[in-house]
Amino acid sequence: MLRWFKRRLAQADSQTTVPALPPVDEVIEIPHDKIAARAAEIWDRKGRPHGQDVQNWMEAEVELRAEFATNLSPEPLPRKSR
């Protein structure tokens, strides 16, 4: 399973470059559901191609981290109860 994931990451890295994150002093915690929703939007925007799930996930993280870095607020993000 780990080999499969590493192979998928290598394929994603070789296919496109993801924009670099802006410098941030602290780590920004982004909820899993927000990343999943953005990755689905990216997948839909690209025409729903197969085999780019890891790449879409990474792009979603980069986009959201950049957005959250520019809109830093002193209050934490609300979390859903499980």
N, CA, C and O atoms as a Maestro MAE file, in Angstrom:
{
 s_m_m2io_version
 :::
 2.0.0
}

f_m_ct {
 s_m_title
 :::
 protein
 m_atom[328] {
  # First column is atom index #
  i_m_mmod_type
  r_m_x_coord
  r_m_y_coord
  r_m_z_coord
  i_m_residue_number
  s_m_chain_name
  s_m_pdb_residue_name
  s_m_pdb_atom_name
  i_m_atomic_number
  :::
  1 25 0.824 -1.190 0.000 1 A "MET " " N  " 7
  2 3 0.000 0.000 0.000 1 A "MET " " CA " 6
  3 2 0.870 1.256 0.000 1 A "MET " " C  " 6
  4 15 0.581 2.214 -0.717 1 A "MET " " O  " 8
  5 25 1.931 1.252 0.802 2 A "LEU " " N  " 7
  6 3 2.805 2.407 0.872 2 A "LEU " " CA " 6
  7 2 3.521 2.628 -0.455 2 A "LEU " " C  " 6
  8 15 3.688 3.767 -0.889 2 A "LEU " " O  " 8
  9 25 3.946 1.537 -1.105 3 A "ARG " " N  " 7
  10 3 4.588 1.673 -2.418 3 A "ARG " " CA " 6
  11 2 3.634 2.293 -3.425 3 A "ARG " " C  " 6
  12 15 4.035 3.125 -4.239 3 A "ARG " " O  " 8
  13 25 2.363 1.884 -3.368 4 A "TRP " " N  " 7
  14 3 1.359 2.436 -4.283 4 A "TRP " " CA " 6
  15 2 1.227 3.933 -4.067 4 A "TRP " " C  " 6
  16 15 1.192 4.700 -5.030 4 A "TRP " " O  " 8
  17 25 1.152 4.359 -2.803 5 A "PHE " " N  " 7
  18 3 0.994 5.778 -2.493 5 A "PHE " " CA " 6
  19 2 2.211 6.578 -2.949 5 A "PHE " " C  " 6
  20 15 2.066 7.660 -3.519 5 A "PHE " " O  " 8
  21 25 3.412 6.051 -2.700 6 A "LYS " " N  " 7
  22 3 4.622 6.744 -3.137 6 A "LYS " " CA " 6
  23 2 4.669 6.859 -4.656 6 A "LYS " " C  " 6
  24 15 5.075 7.887 -5.199 6 A "LYS " " O  " 8
  25 25 4.247 5.789 -5.339 7 A "ARG " " N  " 7
  26 3 4.222 5.814 -6.800 7 A "ARG " " CA " 6
  27 2 3.236 6.874 -7.299 7 A "ARG " " C  " 6
  28 15 3.528 7.600 -8.248 7 A "ARG " " O  " 8
  29 25 2.057 6.958 -6.648 8 A "ARG " " N  " 7
  30 3 1.055 7.958 -7.039 8 A "ARG " " CA " 6
  31 2 1.576 9.376 -6.802 8 A "ARG " " C  " 6
  32 15 1.340 10.268 -7.617 8 A "ARG " " O  " 8
  33 25 2.283 9.587 -5.689 9 A "LEU " " N  " 7
  34 3 2.855 10.899 -5.421 9 A "LEU " " CA " 6
  35 2 3.909 11.254 -6.462 9 A "LEU " " C  " 6
  36 15 3.972 12.395 -6.918 9 A "LEU " " O  " 8
  37 25 4.731 10.288 -6.838 10 A "ALA " " N  " 7
  38 3 5.755 10.532 -7.852 10 A "ALA " " CA " 6
  39 2 5.113 10.878 -9.194 10 A "ALA " " C  " 6
  40 15 5.598 11.762 -9.901 10 A "ALA " " O  " 8
  41 25 4.030 10.191 -9.549 11 A "GLN " " N  " 7
  42 3 3.320 10.490 -10.794 11 A "GLN " " CA " 6
  43 2 2.734 11.891 -10.734 11 A "GLN " " C  " 6
  44 15 2.819 12.637 -11.709 11 A "GLN " " O  " 8
  45 25 2.147 12.256 -9.613 12 A "ALA " " N  " 7
  46 3 1.547 13.581 -9.472 12 A "ALA " " CA " 6
  47 2 2.614 14.656 -9.571 12 A "ALA " " C  " 6
  48 15 2.388 15.695 -10.191 12 A "ALA " " O  " 8
  49 25 3.786 14.423 -8.964 13 A "ASP " " N  " 7
  50 3 4.866 15.399 -9.023 13 A "ASP " " CA " 6
  51 2 5.402 15.559 -10.433 13 A "ASP " " C  " 6
  52 15 5.755 16.664 -10.844 13 A "ASP " " O  " 8
  53 25 5.466 14.467 -11.176 14 A "SER " " N  " 7
  54 3 6.044 14.539 -12.507 14 A "SER " " CA " 6
  55 2 5.080 15.129 -13.536 14 A "SER " " C  " 6
  56 15 5.520 15.636 -14.568 14 A "SER " " O  " 8
  57 25 3.778 15.070 -13.273 15 A "GLN " " N  " 7
  58 3 2.802 15.547 -14.249 15 A "GLN " " CA " 6
  59 2 2.626 17.061 -14.223 15 A "GLN " " C  " 6
  60 15 2.562 17.693 -15.277 15 A "GLN " " O  " 8
  61 25 2.548 17.634 -13.058 16 A "THR " " N  " 7
  62 3 2.372 19.079 -12.951 16 A "THR " " CA " 6
  63 2 3.113 19.595 -11.735 16 A "THR " " C  " 6
  64 15 3.453 18.854 -10.813 16 A "THR " " O  " 8
  65 25 3.346 20.881 -11.771 17 A "THR " " N  " 7
  66 3 3.949 21.506 -10.615 17 A "THR " " CA " 6
  67 2 2.860 22.232 -9.844 17 A "THR " " C  " 6
  68 15 1.981 22.866 -10.427 17 A "THR " " O  " 8
  69 25 2.931 22.129 -8.548 18 A "VAL " " N  " 7
  70 3 1.962 22.782 -7.678 18 A "VAL " " CA " 6
  71 2 2.606 24.063 -7.176 18 A "VAL " " C  " 6
  72 15 3.773 24.049 -6.785 18 A "VAL " " O  " 8
  73 25 1.869 25.177 -7.178 19 A "PRO " " N  " 7
  74 3 2.475 26.427 -6.725 19 A "PRO " " CA " 6
  75 2 2.955 26.324 -5.281 19 A "PRO " " C  " 6
  76 15 2.344 25.645 -4.456 19 A "PRO " " O  " 8
  77 25 4.050 27.003 -4.993 20 A "ALA " " N  " 7
  78 3 4.624 26.956 -3.652 20 A "ALA " " CA " 6
  79 2 3.737 27.702 -2.666 20 A "ALA " " C  " 6
  80 15 3.045 28.656 -3.019 20 A "ALA " " O  " 8
  81 25 3.778 27.244 -1.432 21 A "LEU " " N  " 7
  82 3 3.003 27.897 -0.385 21 A "LEU " " CA " 6
  83 2 3.660 29.208 0.011 21 A "LEU " " C  " 6
  84 15 4.885 29.326 -0.023 21 A "LEU " " O  " 8
  85 25 2.851 30.199 0.389 22 A "PRO " " N  " 7
  86 3 3.454 31.419 0.893 22 A "PRO " " CA " 6
  87 2 4.097 31.148 2.254 22 A "PRO " " C  " 6
  88 15 3.631 30.274 2.985 22 A "PRO " " O  " 8
  89 25 5.147 31.871 2.604 23 A "PRO " " N  " 7
  90 3 5.801 31.614 3.890 23 A "PRO " " CA " 6
  91 2 4.859 31.941 5.051 23 A "PRO " " C  " 6
  92 15 4.259 33.015 5.102 23 A "PRO " " O  " 8
  93 25 4.745 31.002 5.968 24 A "VAL " " N  " 7
  94 3 3.887 31.179 7.134 24 A "VAL " " CA " 6
  95 2 4.678 30.711 8.349 24 A "VAL " " C  " 6
  96 15 5.332 29.669 8.308 24 A "VAL " " O  " 8
  97 25 4.616 31.482 9.427 25 A "ASP " " N  " 7
  98 3 5.366 31.136 10.632 25 A "ASP " " CA " 6
  99 2 4.777 29.940 11.363 25 A "ASP " " C  " 6
  100 15 5.511 29.153 11.960 25 A "ASP " " O  " 8
  101 25 3.466 29.800 11.320 26 A "GLU " " N  " 7
  102 3 2.836 28.698 12.033 26 A "GLU " " CA " 6
  103 2 2.135 27.761 11.062 26 A "GLU " " C  " 6
  104 15 1.766 28.160 9.958 26 A "GLU " " O  " 8
  105 25 1.958 26.531 11.475 27 A "VAL " " N  " 7
  106 3 1.305 25.534 10.642 27 A "VAL " " CA " 6
  107 2 -0.202 25.801 10.658 27 A "VAL " " C  " 6
  108 15 -0.799 26.001 11.715 27 A "VAL " " O  " 8
  109 25 -0.792 25.799 9.482 28 A "ILE " " N  " 7
  110 3 -2.227 26.049 9.365 28 A "ILE " " CA " 6
  111 2 -2.938 24.707 9.306 28 A "ILE " " C  " 6
  112 15 -2.654 23.883 8.437 28 A "ILE " " O  " 8
  113 25 -3.854 24.493 10.225 29 A "GLU " " N  " 7
  114 3 -4.619 23.247 10.284 29 A "GLU " " CA " 6
  115 2 -5.899 23.427 9.469 29 A "GLU " " C  " 6
  116 15 -6.729 24.281 9.783 29 A "GLU " " O  " 8
  117 25 -6.051 22.622 8.426 30 A "ILE " " N  " 7
  118 3 -7.228 22.709 7.557 30 A "ILE " " CA " 6
  119 2 -8.057 21.453 7.749 30 A "ILE " " C  " 6
  120 15 -7.522 20.347 7.674 30 A "ILE " " O  " 8
  121 25 -9.356 21.600 7.996 31 A "PRO " " N  " 7
  122 3 -10.216 20.425 8.203 31 A "PRO " " CA " 6
  123 2 -10.242 19.510 6.978 31 A "PRO " " C  " 6
  124 15 -10.226 19.972 5.837 31 A "PRO " " O  " 8
  125 25 -10.282 18.228 7.235 32 A "HIS " " N  " 7
  126 3 -10.279 17.193 6.197 32 A "HIS " " CA " 6
  127 2 -11.427 17.381 5.220 32 A "HIS " " C  " 6
  128 15 -11.244 17.218 4.014 32 A "HIS " " O  " 8
  129 25 -12.617 17.723 5.726 33 A "ASP " " N  " 7
  130 3 -13.771 17.852 4.843 33 A "ASP " " CA " 6
  131 2 -13.635 19.026 3.876 33 A "ASP " " C  " 6
  132 15 -14.149 18.967 2.759 33 A "ASP " " O  " 8
  133 25 -12.949 20.091 4.293 34 A "LYS " " N  " 7
  134 3 -12.731 21.226 3.389 34 A "LYS " " CA " 6
  135 2 -11.772 20.847 2.264 34 A "LYS " " C  " 6
  136 15 -11.968 21.240 1.114 34 A "LYS " " O  " 8
  137 25 -10.734 20.081 2.603 35 A "ILE " " N  " 7
  138 3 -9.792 19.635 1.576 35 A "ILE " " CA " 6
  139 2 -10.497 18.694 0.605 35 A "ILE " " C  " 6
  140 15 -10.304 18.787 -0.607 35 A "ILE " " O  " 8
  141 25 -11.309 17.792 1.136 36 A "ALA " " N  " 7
  142 3 -12.031 16.843 0.285 36 A "ALA " " CA " 6
  143 2 -12.971 17.572 -0.671 36 A "ALA " " C  " 6
  144 15 -13.059 17.225 -1.849 36 A "ALA " " O  " 8
  145 25 -13.669 18.579 -0.161 37 A "ALA " " N  " 7
  146 3 -14.594 19.338 -1.005 37 A "ALA " " CA " 6
  147 2 -13.845 20.093 -2.103 37 A "ALA " " C  " 6
  148 15 -14.290 20.125 -3.251 37 A "ALA " " O  " 8
  149 25 -12.709 20.701 -1.752 38 A "ARG " " N  " 7
  150 3 -11.937 21.437 -2.752 38 A "ARG " " CA " 6
  151 2 -11.338 20.489 -3.780 38 A "ARG " " C  " 6
  152 15 -11.301 20.813 -4.967 38 A "ARG " " O  " 8
  153 25 -10.867 19.318 -3.343 39 A "ALA " " N  " 7
  154 3 -10.319 18.333 -4.277 39 A "ALA " " CA " 6
  155 2 -11.397 17.876 -5.259 39 A "ALA " " C  " 6
  156 15 -11.114 17.661 -6.437 39 A "ALA " " O  " 8
  157 25 -12.627 17.728 -4.779 40 A "ALA " " N  " 7
  158 3 -13.734 17.349 -5.664 40 A "ALA " " CA " 6
  159 2 -14.017 18.459 -6.670 40 A "ALA " " C  " 6
  160 15 -14.310 18.186 -7.834 40 A "ALA " " O  " 8
  161 25 -13.931 19.714 -6.224 41 A "GLU " " N  " 7
  162 3 -14.121 20.848 -7.146 41 A "GLU " " CA " 6
  163 2 -13.040 20.851 -8.227 41 A "GLU " " C  " 6
  164 15 -13.333 21.067 -9.403 41 A "GLU " " O  " 8
  165 25 -11.802 20.611 -7.828 42 A "ILE " " N  " 7
  166 3 -10.686 20.578 -8.784 42 A "ILE " " CA " 6
  167 2 -10.891 19.441 -9.778 42 A "ILE " " C  " 6
  168 15 -10.703 19.617 -10.982 42 A "ILE " " O  " 8
  169 25 -11.276 18.280 -9.267 43 A "TRP " " N  " 7
  170 3 -11.533 17.112 -10.118 43 A "TRP " " CA " 6
  171 2 -12.629 17.427 -11.130 43 A "TRP " " C  " 6
  172 15 -12.516 17.076 -12.305 43 A "TRP " " O  " 8
  173 25 -13.685 18.087 -10.673 44 A "ASP " " N  " 7
  174 3 -14.792 18.451 -11.552 44 A "ASP " " CA " 6
  175 2 -14.344 19.480 -12.596 44 A "ASP " " C  " 6
  176 15 -14.713 19.388 -13.766 44 A "ASP " " O  " 8
  177 25 -13.546 20.458 -12.160 45 A "ARG " " N  " 7
  178 3 -13.040 21.492 -13.066 45 A "ARG " " CA " 6
  179 2 -12.198 20.909 -14.192 45 A "ARG " " C  " 6
  180 15 -12.220 21.400 -15.321 45 A "ARG " " O  " 8
  181 25 -11.449 19.846 -13.865 46 A "LYS " " N  " 7
  182 3 -10.565 19.214 -14.848 46 A "LYS " " CA " 6
  183 2 -11.299 18.248 -15.771 46 A "LYS " " C  " 6
  184 15 -10.688 17.673 -16.672 46 A "LYS " " O  " 8
  185 25 -12.587 18.064 -15.562 47 A "GLY " " N  " 7
  186 3 -13.335 17.156 -16.412 47 A "GLY " " CA " 6
  187 2 -13.430 15.747 -15.872 47 A "GLY " " C  " 6
  188 15 -13.697 14.811 -16.625 47 A "GLY " " O  " 8
  189 25 -13.213 15.579 -14.570 48 A "ARG " " N  " 7
  190 3 -13.323 14.296 -13.877 48 A "ARG " " CA " 6
  191 2 -12.422 13.193 -14.441 48 A "ARG " " C  " 6
  192 15 -12.897 12.088 -14.701 48 A "ARG " " O  " 8
  193 25 -11.127 13.479 -14.634 49 A "PRO " " N  " 7
  194 3 -10.231 12.430 -15.135 49 A "PRO " " CA " 6
  195 2 -9.923 11.403 -14.045 49 A "PRO " " C  " 6
  196 15 -9.945 11.725 -12.857 49 A "PRO " " O  " 8
  197 25 -9.646 10.203 -14.445 50 A "HIS " " N  " 7
  198 3 -9.302 9.136 -13.506 50 A "HIS " " CA " 6
  199 2 -7.804 9.167 -13.211 50 A "HIS " " C  " 6
  200 15 -7.002 9.569 -14.054 50 A "HIS " " O  " 8
  201 25 -7.442 8.739 -12.011 51 A "GLY " " N  " 7
  202 3 -6.041 8.574 -11.657 51 A "GLY " " CA " 6
  203 2 -5.320 9.820 -11.197 51 A "GLY " " C  " 6
  204 15 -4.093 9.812 -11.100 51 A "GLY " " O  " 8
  205 25 -6.043 10.895 -10.908 52 A "GLN " " N  " 7
  206 3 -5.382 12.115 -10.451 52 A "GLN " " CA " 6
  207 2 -5.853 12.506 -9.061 52 A "GLN " " C  " 6
  208 15 -5.798 13.682 -8.699 52 A "GLN " " O  " 8
  209 25 -6.313 11.545 -8.280 53 A "ASP " " N  " 7
  210 3 -6.866 11.839 -6.966 53 A "ASP " " CA " 6
  211 2 -5.831 12.431 -6.012 53 A "ASP " " C  " 6
  212 15 -6.136 13.380 -5.290 53 A "ASP " " O  " 8
  213 25 -4.630 11.893 -5.996 54 A "VAL " " N  " 7
  214 3 -3.594 12.405 -5.102 54 A "VAL " " CA " 6
  215 2 -3.187 13.811 -5.527 54 A "VAL " " C  " 6
  216 15 -3.016 14.692 -4.685 54 A "VAL " " O  " 8
  217 25 -3.034 14.016 -6.812 55 A "GLN " " N  " 7
  218 3 -2.665 15.325 -7.324 55 A "GLN " " CA " 6
  219 2 -3.737 16.353 -6.985 55 A "GLN " " C  " 6
  220 15 -3.417 17.461 -6.554 55 A "GLN " " O  " 8
  221 25 -5.005 15.997 -7.174 56 A "ASN " " N  " 7
  222 3 -6.095 16.915 -6.855 56 A "ASN " " CA " 6
  223 2 -6.115 17.241 -5.368 56 A "ASN " " C  " 6
  224 15 -6.364 18.384 -4.985 56 A "ASN " " O  " 8
  225 25 -5.855 16.242 -4.529 57 A "TRP " " N  " 7
  226 3 -5.834 16.450 -3.080 57 A "TRP " " CA " 6
  227 2 -4.715 17.426 -2.706 57 A "TRP " " C  " 6
  228 15 -4.915 18.335 -1.901 57 A "TRP " " O  " 8
  229 25 -3.539 17.227 -3.300 58 A "MET " " N  " 7
  230 3 -2.406 18.099 -2.995 58 A "MET " " CA " 6
  231 2 -2.671 19.529 -3.476 58 A "MET " " C  " 6
  232 15 -2.342 20.489 -2.778 58 A "MET " " O  " 8
  233 25 -3.252 19.671 -4.644 59 A "GLU " " N  " 7
  234 3 -3.588 21.004 -5.148 59 A "GLU " " CA " 6
  235 2 -4.605 21.677 -4.234 59 A "GLU " " C  " 6
  236 15 -4.504 22.874 -3.966 59 A "GLU " " O  " 8
  237 25 -5.581 20.915 -3.758 60 A "ALA " " N  " 7
  238 3 -6.596 21.462 -2.855 60 A "ALA " " CA " 6
  239 2 -5.939 21.959 -1.568 60 A "ALA " " C  " 6
  240 15 -6.273 23.037 -1.076 60 A "ALA " " O  " 8
  241 25 -5.009 21.180 -1.023 61 A "GLU " " N  " 7
  242 3 -4.316 21.605 0.199 61 A "GLU " " CA " 6
  243 2 -3.543 22.894 -0.030 61 A "GLU " " C  " 6
  244 15 -3.587 23.804 0.798 61 A "GLU " " O  " 8
  245 25 -2.838 22.974 -1.147 62 A "VAL " " N  " 7
  246 3 -2.050 24.172 -1.451 62 A "VAL " " CA " 6
  247 2 -2.963 25.385 -1.583 62 A "VAL " " C  " 6
  248 15 -2.681 26.439 -1.013 62 A "VAL " " O  " 8
  249 25 -4.053 25.243 -2.330 63 A "GLU " " N  " 7
  250 3 -4.983 26.361 -2.509 63 A "GLU " " CA " 6
  251 2 -5.555 26.825 -1.175 63 A "GLU " " C  " 6
  252 15 -5.578 28.021 -0.884 63 A "GLU " " O  " 8
  253 25 -6.018 25.873 -0.364 64 A "LEU " " N  " 7
  254 3 -6.626 26.231 0.913 64 A "LEU " " CA " 6
  255 2 -5.616 26.840 1.880 64 A "LEU " " C  " 6
  256 15 -5.933 27.799 2.583 64 A "LEU " " O  " 8
  257 25 -4.403 26.290 1.921 65 A "ARG " " N  " 7
  258 3 -3.387 26.865 2.802 65 A "ARG " " CA " 6
  259 2 -3.063 28.298 2.390 65 A "ARG " " C  " 6
  260 15 -2.874 29.162 3.246 65 A "ARG " " O  " 8
  261 25 -2.998 28.553 1.087 66 A "ALA " " N  " 7
  262 3 -2.743 29.907 0.611 66 A "ALA " " CA " 6
  263 2 -3.893 30.837 0.995 66 A "ALA " " C  " 6
  264 15 -3.659 31.968 1.420 66 A "ALA " " O  " 8
  265 25 -5.120 30.372 0.849 67 A "GLU " " N  " 7
  266 3 -6.275 31.184 1.230 67 A "GLU " " CA " 6
  267 2 -6.302 31.448 2.732 67 A "GLU " " C  " 6
  268 15 -6.541 32.575 3.166 67 A "GLU " " O  " 8
  269 25 -6.056 30.406 3.522 68 A "PHE " " N  " 7
  270 3 -6.078 30.564 4.966 68 A "PHE " " CA " 6
  271 2 -4.925 31.446 5.429 68 A "PHE " " C  " 6
  272 15 -5.075 32.180 6.406 68 A "PHE " " O  " 8
  273 25 -3.784 31.394 4.755 69 A "ALA " " N  " 7
  274 3 -2.632 32.214 5.137 69 A "ALA " " CA " 6
  275 2 -2.921 33.693 4.900 69 A "ALA " " C  " 6
  276 15 -2.481 34.542 5.675 69 A "ALA " " O  " 8
  277 25 -3.651 34.002 3.846 70 A "THR " " N  " 7
  278 3 -3.963 35.409 3.573 70 A "THR " " CA " 6
  279 2 -5.114 35.908 4.431 70 A "THR " " C  " 6
  280 15 -5.252 37.114 4.639 70 A "THR " " O  " 8
  281 25 -5.938 35.002 4.931 71 A "ASN " " N  " 7
  282 3 -7.091 35.389 5.747 71 A "ASN " " CA " 6
  283 2 -6.955 34.884 7.176 71 A "ASN " " C  " 6
  284 15 -7.920 34.386 7.757 71 A "ASN " " O  " 8
  285 25 -5.762 35.010 7.742 72 A "LEU " " N  " 7
  286 3 -5.569 34.522 9.104 72 A "LEU " " CA " 6
  287 2 -6.467 35.284 10.067 72 A "LEU " " C  " 6
  288 15 -6.504 36.515 10.073 72 A "LEU " " O  " 8
  289 25 -7.179 34.535 10.867 73 A "SER " " N  " 7
  290 3 -8.047 35.149 11.862 73 A "SER " " CA " 6
  291 2 -7.643 34.622 13.239 73 A "SER " " C  " 6
  292 15 -7.154 33.497 13.345 73 A "SER " " O  " 8
  293 25 -7.837 35.404 14.281 74 A "PRO " " N  " 7
  294 3 -7.431 34.955 15.615 74 A "PRO " " CA " 6
  295 2 -8.273 33.804 16.153 74 A "PRO " " C  " 6
  296 15 -7.815 33.082 17.039 74 A "PRO " " O  " 8
  297 25 -9.469 33.614 15.655 75 A "GLU " " N  " 7
  298 3 -10.325 32.535 16.149 75 A "GLU " " CA " 6
  299 2 -10.118 31.263 15.337 75 A "GLU " " C  " 6
  300 15 -9.936 31.336 14.122 75 A "GLU " " O  " 8
  301 25 -10.142 30.097 15.983 76 A "PRO " " N  " 7
  302 3 -9.975 28.837 15.263 76 A "PRO " " CA " 6
  303 2 -11.197 28.506 14.412 76 A "PRO " " C  " 6
  304 15 -12.291 29.025 14.635 76 A "PRO " " O  " 8
  305 25 -10.984 27.637 13.438 77 A "LEU " " N  " 7
  306 3 -12.090 27.206 12.582 77 A "LEU " " CA " 6
  307 2 -13.075 26.362 13.382 77 A "LEU " " C  " 6
  308 15 -12.661 25.589 14.246 77 A "LEU " " O  " 8
  309 25 -14.366 26.495 13.110 78 A "PRO " " N  " 7
  310 3 -15.341 25.651 13.812 78 A "PRO " " CA " 6
  311 2 -15.184 24.198 13.377 78 A "PRO " " C  " 6
  312 15 -14.917 23.918 12.208 78 A "PRO " " O  " 8
  313 25 -15.348 23.286 14.313 79 A "ARG " " N  " 7
  314 3 -15.229 21.858 14.012 79 A "ARG " " CA " 6
  315 2 -16.580 21.208 14.171 79 A "ARG " " C  " 6
  316 15 -17.352 21.548 15.068 79 A "ARG " " O  " 8
  317 25 -16.856 20.265 13.287 80 A "LYS " " N  " 7
  318 3 -18.096 19.502 13.379 80 A "LYS " " CA " 6
  319 2 -17.966 18.449 14.471 80 A "LYS " " C  " 6
  320 15 -16.905 17.849 14.644 80 A "LYS " " O  " 8
  321 25 -19.045 18.231 15.201 81 A "SER " " N  " 7
  322 3 -19.037 17.146 16.178 81 A "SER " " CA " 6
  323 2 -19.280 15.836 15.453 81 A "SER " " C  " 6
  324 15 -19.991 15.792 14.449 81 A "SER " " O  " 8
  325 25 -18.692 14.782 15.961 82 A "ARG " " N  " 7
  326 3 -18.830 13.493 15.293 82 A "ARG " " CA " 6
  327 2 -19.848 12.649 15.932 82 A "ARG " " C  " 6
  328 15 -20.086 11.526 15.488 82 A "ARG " " O  " 8
  :::
 }
 m_bond[327] {
  # First column is bond index #
  i_m_from
  i_m_to
  i_m_order
  :::
  1 1 2 1
  2 2 3 1
  3 3 4 2
  4 3 5 1
  5 5 6 1
  6 6 7 1
  7 7 8 2
  8 7 9 1
  9 9 10 1
  10 10 11 1
  11 11 12 2
  12 11 13 1
  13 13 14 1
  14 14 15 1
  15 15 16 2
  16 15 17 1
  17 17 18 1
  18 18 19 1
  19 19 20 2
  20 19 21 1
  21 21 22 1
  22 22 23 1
  23 23 24 2
  24 23 25 1
  25 25 26 1
  26 26 27 1
  27 27 28 2
  28 27 29 1
  29 29 30 1
  30 30 31 1
  31 31 32 2
  32 31 33 1
  33 33 34 1
  34 34 35 1
  35 35 36 2
  36 35 37 1
  37 37 38 1
  38 38 39 1
  39 39 40 2
  40 39 41 1
  41 41 42 1
  42 42 43 1
  43 43 44 2
  44 43 45 1
  45 45 46 1
  46 46 47 1
  47 47 48 2
  48 47 49 1
  49 49 50 1
  50 50 51 1
  51 51 52 2
  52 51 53 1
  53 53 54 1
  54 54 55 1
  55 55 56 2
  56 55 57 1
  57 57 58 1
  58 58 59 1
  59 59 60 2
  60 59 61 1
  61 61 62 1
  62 62 63 1
  63 63 64 2
  64 63 65 1
  65 65 66 1
  66 66 67 1
  67 67 68 2
  68 67 69 1
  69 69 70 1
  70 70 71 1
  71 71 72 2
  72 71 73 1
  73 73 74 1
  74 74 75 1
  75 75 76 2
  76 75 77 1
  77 77 78 1
  78 78 79 1
  79 79 80 2
  80 79 81 1
  81 81 82 1
  82 82 83 1
  83 83 84 2
  84 83 85 1
  85 85 86 1
  86 86 87 1
  87 87 88 2
  88 87 89 1
  89 89 90 1
  90 90 91 1
  91 91 92 2
  92 91 93 1
  93 93 94 1
  94 94 95 1
  95 95 96 2
  96 95 97 1
  97 97 98 1
  98 98 99 1
  99 99 100 2
  100 99 101 1
  101 101 102 1
  102 102 103 1
  103 103 104 2
  104 103 105 1
  105 105 106 1
  106 106 107 1
  107 107 108 2
  108 107 109 1
  109 109 110 1
  110 110 111 1
  111 111 112 2
  112 111 113 1
  113 113 114 1
  114 114 115 1
  115 115 116 2
  116 115 117 1
  117 117 118 1
  118 118 119 1
  119 119 120 2
  120 119 121 1
  121 121 122 1
  122 122 123 1
  123 123 124 2
  124 123 125 1
  125 125 126 1
  126 126 127 1
  127 127 128 2
  128 127 129 1
  129 129 130 1
  130 130 131 1
  131 131 132 2
  132 131 133 1
  133 133 134 1
  134 134 135 1
  135 135 136 2
  136 135 137 1
  137 137 138 1
  138 138 139 1
  139 139 140 2
  140 139 141 1
  141 141 142 1
  142 142 143 1
  143 143 144 2
  144 143 145 1
  145 145 146 1
  146 146 147 1
  147 147 148 2
  148 147 149 1
  149 149 150 1
  150 150 151 1
  151 151 152 2
  152 151 153 1
  153 153 154 1
  154 154 155 1
  155 155 156 2
  156 155 157 1
  157 157 158 1
  158 158 159 1
  159 159 160 2
  160 159 161 1
  161 161 162 1
  162 162 163 1
  163 163 164 2
  164 163 165 1
  165 165 166 1
  166 166 167 1
  167 167 168 2
  168 167 169 1
  169 169 170 1
  170 170 171 1
  171 171 172 2
  172 171 173 1
  173 173 174 1
  174 174 175 1
  175 175 176 2
  176 175 177 1
  177 177 178 1
  178 178 179 1
  179 179 180 2
  180 179 181 1
  181 181 182 1
  182 182 183 1
  183 183 184 2
  184 183 185 1
  185 185 186 1
  186 186 187 1
  187 187 188 2
  188 187 189 1
  189 189 190 1
  190 190 191 1
  191 191 192 2
  192 191 193 1
  193 193 194 1
  194 194 195 1
  195 195 196 2
  196 195 197 1
  197 197 198 1
  198 198 199 1
  199 199 200 2
  200 199 201 1
  201 201 202 1
  202 202 203 1
  203 203 204 2
  204 203 205 1
  205 205 206 1
  206 206 207 1
  207 207 208 2
  208 207 209 1
  209 209 210 1
  210 210 211 1
  211 211 212 2
  212 211 213 1
  213 213 214 1
  214 214 215 1
  215 215 216 2
  216 215 217 1
  217 217 218 1
  218 218 219 1
  219 219 220 2
  220 219 221 1
  221 221 222 1
  222 222 223 1
  223 223 224 2
  224 223 225 1
  225 225 226 1
  226 226 227 1
  227 227 228 2
  228 227 229 1
  229 229 230 1
  230 230 231 1
  231 231 232 2
  232 231 233 1
  233 233 234 1
  234 234 235 1
  235 235 236 2
  236 235 237 1
  237 237 238 1
  238 238 239 1
  239 239 240 2
  240 239 241 1
  241 241 242 1
  242 242 243 1
  243 243 244 2
  244 243 245 1
  245 245 246 1
  246 246 247 1
  247 247 248 2
  248 247 249 1
  249 249 250 1
  250 250 251 1
  251 251 252 2
  252 251 253 1
  253 253 254 1
  254 254 255 1
  255 255 256 2
  256 255 257 1
  257 257 258 1
  258 258 259 1
  259 259 260 2
  260 259 261 1
  261 261 262 1
  262 262 263 1
  263 263 264 2
  264 263 265 1
  265 265 266 1
  266 266 267 1
  267 267 268 2
  268 267 269 1
  269 269 270 1
  270 270 271 1
  271 271 272 2
  272 271 273 1
  273 273 274 1
  274 274 275 1
  275 275 276 2
  276 275 277 1
  277 277 278 1
  278 278 279 1
  279 279 280 2
  280 279 281 1
  281 281 282 1
  282 282 283 1
  283 283 284 2
  284 283 285 1
  285 285 286 1
  286 286 287 1
  287 287 288 2
  288 287 289 1
  289 289 290 1
  290 290 291 1
  291 291 292 2
  292 291 293 1
  293 293 294 1
  294 294 295 1
  295 295 296 2
  296 295 297 1
  297 297 298 1
  298 298 299 1
  299 299 300 2
  300 299 301 1
  301 301 302 1
  302 302 303 1
  303 303 304 2
  304 303 305 1
  305 305 306 1
  306 306 307 1
  307 307 308 2
  308 307 309 1
  309 309 310 1
  310 310 311 1
  311 311 312 2
  312 311 313 1
  313 313 314 1
  314 314 315 1
  315 315 316 2
  316 315 317 1
  317 317 318 1
  318 318 319 1
  319 319 320 2
  320 319 321 1
  321 321 322 1
  322 322 323 1
  323 323 324 2
  324 323 325 1
  325 325 326 1
  326 326 327 1
  327 327 328 2
  :::
 }
}
